Amino acid sequence: MEKEILYLKELAEKKGINLSETQLTQFETYSLMLREWNEKMNLTAIVDPKGIAEKHFYDSLLFLAAADIPQGAKVIDVGTGAGFPGVVLKIARPDIELVLLDSLNKRLIFLGELLKALGLKAELIHARAEEGAKPPLRESFDIATARAVAALPQLCEYCLPYVKVGGKFVAMKGPAVKEEAEASKNAVKILGGSDFTISTEYLPEGDERCFALTKKISQTPTKYPRNSGKISKNPL
């Protein structure tokens, strides 16, 4: 097994996340496939095994320390890209019911092959975030998440419509999260969320990974989300 995967095991254990041999093998396969496919399409700028282990896998696993995922929870990863954090969460928590949504079909082709190789199942949806947030997906998830997709005020409008009342939206953000959360107060109020609570974890080299969590306390009005042009030009 690659030393970088054994390093990932050590990092995870320090956060109370114990990975089995099967899960470590899945992460090794994921790393290999990510590097292979990245030669033909742009999936990630991080291509060294150590960087993948730290900045993709461990980074995504930190979600488990920041947010409680109920047993059998229905989770959507909006703008999943190469599967972060969604596929990592599915490896660590195979009990979750996962939906991976992305606007680029070639990424979903990669994810389909990856899931097959990992022996895991998830629903793949080719759609823009604002297009997917209609029935049957609308307000049907326990958890919606997104990593490196948009600024938080816009992200609220893309993601909160997917969350059912009582569920939560968890955004993976960088150190500027407090300012973004402050700028999102009006958006969460309109869209049915509570004020954000923020927690911070740290990557091995000291980089901050911040998690902004809002609970869905009321239904999102049907006129949201608006089209992407309006969301980006006039955030709520």
ABEGO torsion letter per residue (X at the ends): XBAAAAAAAAAAAAAGBBBBAAAAAAAAAAAAAAAAAAAABBABABABAAAAAAAAAAAAAAAAAABBBBBGBBBBBBGAEAGOAAAAAAAABAABBBBBBBABAAAAAAAAAAAAAAGBBBBBBBBBAAAAABOAABGABABBBBBGABBAAAAAAAAAAABBBGBBBBBBBBAAAAAAAAAAAAAAAAAGBBBBBBBBBBBAAGBBBBBBBBBBABBBBAAOBBBAAAAAABBX
